[in-house]
Amino acid sequence: MRRSDKEPQEKPHRFHITSTGLVFTTVSDDAPSFDKFFPDLEPLLSKVDFTRLPYKRSISYEGRFNWKTMVDGYQECLHCQYTHPSFSVYYPPTTYMVHNHKNFSQHIADPNKADDGLFLYFFPNCTLNVYGGGMSSFRVCPTEDPTVTRMEFDYYHMESGDKFEDYYKFVRQVALEDFELCEKAQHNLGMGIYTEGILNPEKENGVSR
């Protein structure tokens, strides 16, 4: 079948490939270039060879919380000591820091081990977490119901079999702990229990941004 000249032509999406194998793309012609939207990001991504982390698994599910509740939780680690006991063994919340950049934040678990793990938040609703020999990325997707959010996870790892499953079990435990906390926080928000307060300037600077 011959395409009519009057039919709209598909335009290729603009994209940017980092030096270590990540692909960023946009559906908007009005979006700025990668370097303008994410200045200072490329040097951080250059520390990881993403081509060595093959895709392993994806999962998605819905939670009873607003998408911003999950983002706020990711952007601070005051809750980590209580909510993530296994994660806190390797990444003590007492030294956890968030450095804000234009349109993204870098989480540093231990300032004395800057290369031990790469935790990034991309505005407005995406993360990238590289640690434990693998990488995970999740997207926090709003739905028509402002009290329901769809979580989408992708997992990558250098190893297969038991080594990947051990990694997957560990990171899923952290994700489920956050999931439970967000549902409880959203319930309390709906009940009017929470009120606005002052954010901790050191431990909640990622939220205030």
C-alpha positions as CSV (number, residue, x, y, z in Angstrom):
1,M,0.0,0.0,0.0
2,R,1.4,3.4,-1.0
3,R,1.6,6.0,1.7
4,S,-0.3,9.2,0.9
5,D,1.7,12.4,0.7
6,K,-0.9,14.0,3.0
7,E,-0.4,11.4,5.8
8,P,1.8,12.7,8.7
9,Q,5.3,11.5,8.5
10,E,6.9,9.9,11.6
11,K,9.8,12.0,12.9
12,P,12.7,10.2,14.7
13,H,13.0,11.0,18.4
14,R,16.0,13.1,19.4
15,F,18.4,11.1,21.5
16,H,21.8,11.3,23.2
17,I,24.1,8.3,23.9
18,T,26.5,8.7,26.7
19,S,30.1,7.6,26.4
20,T,29.3,4.6,28.7
21,G,26.2,3.3,26.9
22,L,23.1,5.0,28.3
23,V,20.5,6.4,25.9
24,F,18.4,9.5,26.7
25,T,15.6,10.5,24.4
26,T,12.8,13.1,24.2
27,V,9.5,13.2,22.4
28,S,9.5,17.1,22.4
29,D,11.1,19.2,19.8
30,D,11.2,22.0,22.3
31,A,13.3,20.1,24.8
32,P,16.9,21.5,25.4
33,S,19.9,19.5,24.5
34,F,21.1,16.8,26.9
35,D,24.0,18.9,28.1
36,K,21.8,21.9,28.9
37,F,19.1,19.8,30.6
38,F,21.6,17.7,32.6
39,P,24.8,19.7,33.1
40,D,27.4,17.9,35.2
41,L,25.7,14.5,34.6
42,E,28.0,13.0,32.0
43,P,31.1,12.8,34.3
44,L,29.1,10.9,36.9
45,L,27.8,8.4,34.3
46,S,31.3,7.9,32.9
47,K,32.2,6.1,36.1
48,V,30.1,3.1,35.1
49,D,30.3,0.9,31.9
50,F,26.6,0.3,31.5
51,T,27.2,-1.9,28.4
52,R,28.5,-4.6,30.9
53,L,25.2,-4.8,32.7
54,P,22.8,-6.9,30.6
55,Y,19.0,-6.6,31.1
56,K,17.5,-9.2,33.4
57,R,14.0,-8.4,34.5
58,S,11.1,-5.9,34.6
59,I,8.2,-5.7,37.0
60,S,5.4,-3.2,37.5
61,Y,2.6,-2.7,40.0
62,E,0.4,0.0,41.6
63,G,0.5,1.5,45.0
64,R,-2.0,3.5,47.0
65,F,0.0,6.8,47.2
66,N,0.5,9.9,45.1
67,W,3.6,9.8,42.9
68,K,5.1,12.8,44.7
69,T,5.0,10.9,48.0
70,M,7.3,8.3,46.5
71,V,9.7,10.9,45.0
72,D,9.8,12.8,48.4
73,G,10.7,9.5,50.1
74,Y,13.5,8.7,47.6
75,Q,15.0,12.2,48.0
76,E,15.9,11.8,51.7
77,C,17.3,9.1,53.9
78,L,16.2,10.1,57.3
79,H,13.8,7.2,57.1
80,C,16.6,4.7,56.2
81,Q,17.7,3.7,59.7
82,Y,14.2,2.6,60.6
83,T,12.8,1.5,57.2
84,H,15.9,-0.1,55.6
85,P,17.9,-2.0,58.2
86,S,19.6,-4.2,55.6
87,F,20.5,-1.3,53.3
88,S,21.8,0.7,56.3
89,V,24.4,-1.9,57.1
90,Y,26.2,-1.1,53.9
91,Y,25.2,2.5,53.5
92,P,24.9,4.2,56.9
93,P,22.2,7.0,56.9
94,T,24.4,9.1,59.2
95,T,26.8,9.8,56.3
96,Y,24.1,9.8,53.6
97,M,24.1,13.0,51.5
98,V,22.2,14.4,48.5
99,H,23.9,16.8,46.1
100,N,21.4,18.7,43.9
101,H,22.2,19.6,40.3
102,K,20.1,21.1,37.5
103,N,17.2,18.6,36.9
104,F,18.9,15.8,38.8
105,S,20.2,14.8,42.2
106,Q,23.1,12.6,43.2
107,H,22.8,10.5,46.3
108,I,26.1,9.8,48.1
109,A,25.9,7.0,50.7
110,D,29.4,7.4,52.0
111,P,31.4,10.6,51.2
112,N,34.6,8.7,51.9
113,K,33.7,6.1,49.2
114,A,32.4,8.3,46.4
115,D,32.7,5.5,43.9
116,D,30.8,3.0,46.0
117,G,27.4,3.0,44.4
118,L,25.8,5.5,42.0
119,F,22.3,6.7,43.0
120,L,20.6,9.3,40.8
121,Y,17.2,11.0,40.7
122,F,16.1,12.5,37.4
123,F,13.4,15.2,37.5
124,P,10.6,14.6,37.6
125,N,10.0,10.8,38.2
126,C,12.9,8.5,37.3
127,T,15.8,7.0,39.2
128,L,19.0,5.1,38.5
129,N,20.7,3.0,41.1
130,V,24.0,1.1,40.6
131,Y,25.3,-0.9,43.5
132,G,25.8,-4.5,44.5
133,G,27.1,-5.6,41.1
134,G,23.9,-4.6,39.4
135,M,21.7,-1.7,38.3
136,S,18.0,-0.9,38.8
137,S,15.9,1.9,37.5
138,F,12.4,2.8,38.4
139,R,9.8,5.2,37.1
140,V,7.1,6.7,39.3
141,C,4.1,7.0,37.0
142,P,0.9,9.0,37.9
143,T,-2.5,7.6,37.1
144,E,-5.9,9.1,36.6
145,D,-6.4,8.6,40.4
146,P,-4.1,11.0,42.3
147,T,-3.9,8.5,45.2
148,V,-2.7,5.6,43.0
149,T,0.8,5.4,41.3
150,R,2.2,2.8,39.0
151,M,5.7,1.7,39.8
152,E,7.8,0.4,36.9
153,F,11.2,-1.3,37.6
154,D,14.0,-2.6,35.3
155,Y,16.9,-4.7,36.6
156,Y,20.3,-5.3,35.1
157,H,23.2,-7.4,36.4
158,M,26.6,-8.8,35.3
159,E,25.8,-12.2,36.8
160,S,23.0,-14.8,36.3
161,G,21.6,-17.5,38.5
162,D,22.0,-17.3,42.2
163,K,24.2,-14.2,42.2
164,F,21.5,-12.2,40.3
165,E,18.7,-13.6,42.5
166,D,20.6,-12.6,45.7
167,Y,21.0,-9.1,44.3
168,Y,17.3,-9.0,43.2
169,K,16.1,-10.2,46.6
170,F,18.1,-7.5,48.3
171,V,17.0,-4.6,46.1
172,R,13.4,-5.8,46.1
173,Q,13.4,-5.8,49.9
174,V,14.4,-2.2,49.9
175,A,11.7,-1.3,47.3
176,L,9.0,-3.1,49.3
177,E,10.0,-1.3,52.5
178,D,9.7,2.0,50.7
179,F,6.3,0.9,49.2
180,E,4.9,0.1,52.6
181,L,6.1,3.4,54.1
182,C,4.6,5.4,51.2
183,E,1.2,3.8,51.5
184,K,1.2,4.6,55.3
185,A,2.4,8.1,54.7
186,Q,-0.3,8.7,52.0
187,H,-3.0,7.3,54.4
188,N,-1.9,9.8,57.1
189,L,-1.8,12.6,54.5
190,G,-5.4,11.8,53.6
191,M,-6.4,11.8,57.3
192,G,-4.9,15.2,57.8
193,I,-2.4,14.0,60.3
194,Y,0.6,15.6,58.6
195,T,1.0,19.4,58.5
196,E,3.7,21.5,56.9
197,G,6.9,21.8,58.8
198,I,10.6,22.8,58.5
199,L,12.8,20.5,56.5
200,N,16.2,19.4,57.8
201,P,18.6,21.5,55.7
202,E,21.2,18.8,55.6
203,K,19.2,15.5,55.5
204,E,16.1,16.7,53.5
205,N,17.7,19.1,51.0
206,G,16.7,16.8,48.2
207,V,13.1,17.2,49.1
208,S,13.3,21.0,49.5
209,R,14.8,21.3,46.0
